[in-house]
Amino acid sequence: MTEVLKEYSRAQLALRNGQDREEIWIAYQHIIYDVSKSRLWYKGKHYEHWAGQDLTDELPDAPHTDKVFAKFKAVGRLKVKS
């Protein structure tokens, strides 16, 4: 049985940027991941990337593949603009 993920808007994702709340979330290909426990996302910053946003377009410039997301729990889906 697959888990149904709650949908979040871009504004809701932006609130989980590691600055105002404990949650540090990022989105990739419409899936939102909780990266709060990663020391690499300390205070919501990972090199030149900031949490609370969709990083799909930034992955081609990263030194790793999308397999890195398997380390993190999926906590939601990013609402698609309608």
C-alpha positions as CSV (number, residue, x, y, z in Angstrom):
1,M,0.0,0.0,0.0
2,T,1.4,3.4,-1.0
3,E,1.3,6.3,1.4
4,V,-0.8,9.3,0.4
5,L,1.2,12.4,0.9
6,K,-0.3,15.7,2.0
7,E,-0.2,18.5,-0.5
8,Y,1.6,21.8,0.4
9,S,1.7,25.0,-1.5
10,R,5.0,26.8,-2.4
11,A,4.2,29.3,0.4
12,Q,3.8,26.5,2.9
13,L,7.1,25.0,1.8
14,A,8.8,28.3,2.1
15,L,7.9,28.4,5.8
16,R,10.1,25.3,6.4
17,N,13.3,27.0,5.5
18,G,15.2,26.3,8.7
19,Q,15.0,29.9,9.9
20,D,11.7,30.3,11.8
21,R,10.8,26.7,12.4
22,E,12.6,23.5,13.2
23,E,11.5,21.8,10.0
24,I,13.9,22.1,7.1
25,W,12.2,20.9,3.9
26,I,13.1,21.0,0.2
27,A,11.2,19.8,-2.8
28,Y,12.4,17.8,-5.8
29,Q,10.1,16.7,-8.7
30,H,7.0,17.6,-6.7
31,I,8.0,15.6,-3.6
32,I,8.8,17.4,-0.4
33,Y,11.6,15.9,1.7
34,D,12.4,16.6,5.4
35,V,16.2,17.3,5.5
36,S,16.1,18.6,9.1
37,K,18.4,15.8,10.5
38,S,21.1,16.4,7.9
39,R,24.1,18.3,9.2
40,L,24.6,19.5,5.6
41,W,21.4,21.5,5.8
42,Y,22.3,23.4,9.0
43,K,20.0,26.4,9.4
44,G,18.4,25.7,6.1
45,K,21.5,26.3,3.9
46,H,23.4,23.7,1.9
47,Y,26.3,25.3,0.0
48,E,24.5,27.9,-2.2
49,H,21.1,26.3,-1.9
50,W,18.4,27.4,0.5
51,A,15.7,25.2,2.0
52,G,12.0,26.0,1.7
53,Q,12.0,25.8,-2.0
54,D,11.8,23.5,-5.1
55,L,15.4,22.5,-6.0
56,T,14.4,20.4,-9.1
57,D,16.0,22.9,-11.6
58,E,19.2,23.1,-9.5
59,L,20.1,19.4,-9.4
60,P,21.9,19.3,-12.7
61,D,24.6,21.6,-11.2
62,A,24.9,19.4,-8.0
63,P,27.9,17.0,-7.6
64,H,25.4,14.2,-6.7
65,T,22.5,12.5,-8.4
66,D,18.8,12.4,-7.4
67,K,19.6,9.2,-5.5
68,V,20.5,11.4,-2.5
69,F,16.8,12.0,-1.8
70,A,16.4,8.3,-0.8
71,K,18.2,9.2,2.4
72,F,15.3,11.6,3.4
73,K,11.7,11.0,4.4
74,A,9.1,12.3,1.9
75,V,6.6,14.4,3.9
76,G,4.4,15.8,1.2
77,R,3.7,16.7,-2.4
78,L,4.2,20.2,-3.8
79,K,0.9,21.5,-5.3
80,V,1.1,21.9,-9.0
81,K,0.1,25.4,-10.2
82,S,-3.4,25.3,-11.7
